């Protein structure tokens, strides 16, 4: 009986997997067309400044490779449970912190970036939201990808 149940469950799993056309792991080969180094001055909202730069420079797809600077204010969101889609929290504060990392993607002109901030006692970070403002500056390095790549849904919970 145990063998029959195991066989049934195995076949059911294989059958379900065969019906789902989305691969568990996939890749999209590409090369950078160019690298852009962007500086934003004091008071600049990072998401607004990055979005404006993308629009003005006609960047459709890209990778935010690195970023440094400092902030007067931050706003980001983080997942807060294991459900799909997950619940989210939106921390924000008006405190000076160092920007120690920025990374992310530009999908069809849409920014999906994550930030990491630190002070003498803690490290915080998450998905960049409007309201993260430069104290001294932000310097971001962006790898521009070809426009013909289909990247828009890579950050969806399930691919279309």
C-alpha contacts under 8 A as a table, 3 or more apart, distances in Angstrom:
res1	aa1	res2	aa2	distance
1	X	4	X	5.13
1	X	5	X	6.31
2	X	5	X	5.20
2	X	6	X	6.10
3	X	6	X	5.06
3	X	7	X	6.00
4	X	7	X	5.07
4	X	8	X	6.09
5	X	8	X	5.07
5	X	9	X	6.12
6	X	9	X	5.17
6	X	10	X	6.04
7	X	10	X	5.08
7	X	11	X	6.12
8	X	11	X	5.21
8	X	12	X	6.07
9	X	12	X	5.03
9	X	13	X	6.11
10	X	13	X	5.18
10	X	14	X	6.23
11	X	14	X	5.08
11	X	15	X	6.00
12	X	15	X	5.01
12	X	16	X	6.14
13	X	16	X	5.18
13	X	17	X	6.09
14	X	17	X	5.07
14	X	18	X	6.08
15	X	18	X	5.11
15	X	19	X	6.40
16	X	19	X	5.16
16	X	20	X	6.54
17	X	20	X	5.32
17	X	21	X	8.00
18	X	21	X	7.05
20	X	23	X	7.86
22	X	158	X	7.94
22	X	159	X	6.65
23	X	26	X	6.16
30	X	145	X	7.28
30	X	146	X	7.67
31	X	145	X	6.51
31	X	146	X	7.59
32	X	35	X	7.17
32	X	143	X	5.81
32	X	144	X	5.49
32	X	145	X	4.92
32	X	146	X	7.15
33	X	143	X	7.49
33	X	144	X	5.56
33	X	145	X	5.61
33	X	146	X	6.37
34	X	143	X	6.10
34	X	144	X	5.43
34	X	145	X	7.63
35	X	141	X	7.00
35	X	142	X	5.66
35	X	143	X	4.58
35	X	144	X	6.01
36	X	141	X	5.83
36	X	142	X	5.09
36	X	143	X	6.44
36	X	144	X	7.36
37	X	139	X	6.93
37	X	140	X	5.77
37	X	141	X	4.54
37	X	142	X	6.30
38	X	138	X	7.88
38	X	139	X	5.56
38	X	140	X	5.15
38	X	141	X	6.31
38	X	142	X	7.68
39	X	137	X	6.88
39	X	138	X	5.62
39	X	139	X	4.50
39	X	140	X	6.56
40	X	44	X	6.20
40	X	46	X	7.64
40	X	49	X	7.07
40	X	134	X	7.52
40	X	137	X	5.48
40	X	138	X	5.03
40	X	139	X	6.48
41	X	44	X	5.87
41	X	134	X	6.67
41	X	135	X	8.00
41	X	136	X	6.65
41	X	137	X	4.65
41	X	138	X	6.71
42	X	133	X	7.57
42	X	134	X	4.90
42	X	135	X	5.07
42	X	136	X	5.09
42	X	137	X	5.32
43	X	72	X	7.95
43	X	133	X	5.39
43	X	134	X	4.94
43	X	135	X	6.19
44	X	48	X	7.75
44	X	49	X	6.49
44	X	133	X	5.30
44	X	134	X	5.38
45	X	48	X	5.35
45	X	49	X	5.89
45	X	130	X	6.81
45	X	131	X	5.89
45	X	132	X	5.45
45	X	133	X	4.39
45	X	134	X	6.62
46	X	49	X	5.14
46	X	50	X	5.94
46	X	130	X	7.43
46	X	131	X	7.68
46	X	132	X	5.81
46	X	133	X	6.05
46	X	134	X	7.15
46	X	138	X	7.53
47	X	50	X	5.16
47	X	51	X	6.00
47	X	111	X	7.67
47	X	128	X	7.09
47	X	129	X	6.77
47	X	130	X	5.73
47	X	131	X	7.84
47	X	132	X	7.38
48	X	51	X	5.14
48	X	52	X	6.09
48	X	130	X	6.97
49	X	52	X	5.12
49	X	53	X	6.12
50	X	53	X	5.06
50	X	54	X	6.17
50	X	111	X	7.91
51	X	54	X	5.12
51	X	55	X	6.26
51	X	109	X	7.55
51	X	110	X	7.63
51	X	111	X	7.02
52	X	55	X	5.15
52	X	56	X	6.08
53	X	56	X	5.18
53	X	57	X	5.98
54	X	57	X	5.33
54	X	58	X	5.91
54	X	59	X	5.05
54	X	60	X	7.47
54	X	109	X	6.58
55	X	58	X	5.21
55	X	59	X	6.55
55	X	109	X	7.26
59	X	62	X	7.16
59	X	109	X	6.47
59	X	144	X	6.85
59	X	147	X	7.83
60	X	106	X	6.98
60	X	107	X	6.74
60	X	108	X	4.72
60	X	109	X	4.73
60	X	145	X	7.80
60	X	146	X	7.87
60	X	147	X	5.69
61	X	105	X	7.52
61	X	106	X	4.99
61	X	107	X	5.21
61	X	108	X	5.55
61	X	109	X	6.38
61	X	144	X	6.27
61	X	145	X	5.22
61	X	146	X	6.61
61	X	147	X	6.01
61	X	149	X	7.52
61	X	151	X	7.50
62	X	105	X	5.68
62	X	106	X	4.72
62	X	107	X	7.01
62	X	142	X	6.60
62	X	143	X	5.45
62	X	144	X	4.38
62	X	145	X	4.88
63	X	103	X	7.53
63	X	104	X	5.88
63	X	105	X	4.41
63	X	106	X	6.04
63	X	142	X	5.58
63	X	143	X	5.02
63	X	144	X	6.55
63	X	145	X	7.44
64	X	67	X	7.88
64	X	102	X	7.07
64	X	103	X	4.87
64	X	104	X	4.81
64	X	105	X	5.56
64	X	106	X	7.46
64	X	113	X	7.27
64	X	140	X	7.09
64	X	141	X	6.05
64	X	142	X	4.59
64	X	143	X	6.47
65	X	102	X	7.32
65	X	103	X	5.38
65	X	104	X	7.01
65	X	140	X	7.50
65	X	141	X	5.47
65	X	142	X	5.63
65	X	143	X	6.68
66	X	101	X	6.23
66	X	102	X	5.28
66	X	103	X	5.58
66	X	140	X	5.67
66	X	141	X	5.26
66	X	142	X	7.46
67	X	99	X	7.47
67	X	100	X	7.13
67	X	101	X	5.23
67	X	102	X	4.67
67	X	103	X	7.13
67	X	138	X	6.87
67	X	139	X	5.41
67	X	140	X	4.22
67	X	141	X	6.32
68	X	98	X	7.78
68	X	99	X	5.18
68	X	100	X	5.38
68	X	101	X	5.85
68	X	102	X	7.10
68	X	138	X	5.76
68	X	139	X	5.48
68	X	140	X	6.76
69	X	98	X	6.09
69	X	99	X	4.86
69	X	100	X	7.05
69	X	134	X	7.21
69	X	135	X	7.74
69	X	136	X	6.57
69	X	137	X	5.24
69	X	138	X	4.51
69	X	139	X	6.37
70	X	96	X	7.08
70	X	97	X	5.64
70	X	98	X	4.20
70	X	99	X	4.78
70	X	134	X	5.77
70	X	135	X	5.28
70	X	136	X	5.83
70	X	137	X	6.36
70	X	138	X	6.86
71	X	74	X	6.75
71	X	95	X	7.49
71	X	96	X	5.41
71	X	97	X	5.35
71	X	98	X	6.31
71	X	99	X	6.66
71	X	132	X	6.77
71	X	133	X	5.40
71	X	134	X	4.45
71	X	135	X	4.56
71	X	136	X	7.32
72	X	94	X	5.91
72	X	95	X	5.37
72	X	96	X	4.52
72	X	97	X	6.85
72	X	132	X	7.60
72	X	133	X	5.76
72	X	134	X	6.04
72	X	135	X	5.02
73	X	92	X	7.36
73	X	93	X	5.65
73	X	94	X	4.17
73	X	95	X	5.56
73	X	96	X	6.71
73	X	131	X	6.67
73	X	132	X	5.26
73	X	133	X	5.36
73	X	134	X	7.64
74	X	91	X	8.00
74	X	92	X	5.36
74	X	93	X	5.58
74	X	94	X	6.55
74	X	95	X	7.65
74	X	131	X	5.93
74	X	132	X	4.03
74	X	133	X	6.56
75	X	90	X	6.92
75	X	91	X	5.88
75	X	92	X	4.23
75	X	93	X	6.83
75	X	128	X	6.62
75	X	129	X	5.31
75	X	130	X	6.44
75	X	131	X	5.46
75	X	132	X	5.38
76	X	90	X	5.72
76	X	91	X	5.87
76	X	92	X	6.61
76	X	115	X	7.91
76	X	125	X	6.86
76	X	126	X	5.42
76	X	127	X	5.07
76	X	128	X	4.63
76	X	129	X	4.75
76	X	130	X	7.84
76	X	132	X	7.91
77	X	88	X	6.46
77	X	89	X	5.50
77	X	90	X	4.31
77	X	91	X	6.26
77	X	126	X	5.49
77	X	127	X	5.06
77	X	128	X	6.83
77	X	129	X	6.92
78	X	88	X	5.51
78	X	89	X	5.51
78	X	90	X	6.65
78	X	125	X	7.92
78	X	126	X	5.31
78	X	127	X	6.33
79	X	86	X	5.92
79	X	87	X	5.82
79	X	88	X	4.45
79	X	89	X	6.45
80	X	86	X	6.70
80	X	87	X	5.38
80	X	88	X	5.17
80	X	89	X	6.33
81	X	86	X	5.59
81	X	87	X	5.73
81	X	88	X	7.65
82	X	86	X	5.91
83	X	86	X	4.63
83	X	87	X	7.14
84	X	157	X	7.81
85	X	157	X	7.41
96	X	119	X	7.84
96	X	135	X	7.29
97	X	117	X	6.07
97	X	118	X	5.53
97	X	119	X	5.26
98	X	117	X	5.46
98	X	118	X	5.27
98	X	119	X	6.32
99	X	102	X	7.66
99	X	115	X	7.31
99	X	116	X	6.12
99	X	117	X	4.64
99	X	118	X	6.72
100	X	115	X	7.85
100	X	116	X	5.69
100	X	117	X	5.59
100	X	118	X	6.85
101	X	115	X	5.73
101	X	116	X	5.06
101	X	117	X	7.17
102	X	113	X	6.80
102	X	114	X	5.66
102	X	115	X	4.56
102	X	116	X	6.48
102	X	140	X	7.51
103	X	113	X	5.57
103	X	114	X	5.53
103	X	115	X	6.79
104	X	111	X	7.51
104	X	112	X	5.54
104	X	113	X	3.99
104	X	114	X	5.96
105	X	111	X	6.04
105	X	112	X	5.28
105	X	113	X	6.14
106	X	109	X	5.63
106	X	110	X	5.31
106	X	111	X	4.63
106	X	112	X	6.21
107	X	110	X	4.96
107	X	111	X	6.46
107	X	112	X	7.50
107	X	151	X	5.71
107	X	152	X	4.80
107	X	153	X	7.88
108	X	151	X	7.26
108	X	152	X	5.78
112	X	127	X	7.32
112	X	128	X	7.42
113	X	127	X	5.91
113	X	128	X	5.59
114	X	125	X	7.15
114	X	126	X	5.24
114	X	127	X	4.34
114	X	128	X	5.25
115	X	125	X	5.29
115	X	126	X	5.63
115	X	127	X	6.48
115	X	128	X	6.09
116	X	123	X	6.96
116	X	124	X	5.82
116	X	125	X	4.32
116	X	126	X	6.80
117	X	123	X	5.61
117	X	124	X	5.32
117	X	125	X	5.87
118	X	121	X	7.56
118	X	122	X	5.63
118	X	123	X	4.34
118	X	124	X	6.37
119	X	122	X	5.64
119	X	123	X	6.76
128	X	132	X	7.55
129	X	132	X	6.92
134	X	137	X	5.25
134	X	138	X	6.21
145	X	149	X	7.74
146	X	149	X	6.09
150	X	153	X	7.88
151	X	154	X	5.52
152	X	155	X	7.50
153	X	156	X	5.25
153	X	159	X	6.15
153	X	160	X	7.38
154	X	159	X	6.80
156	X	159	X	6.15
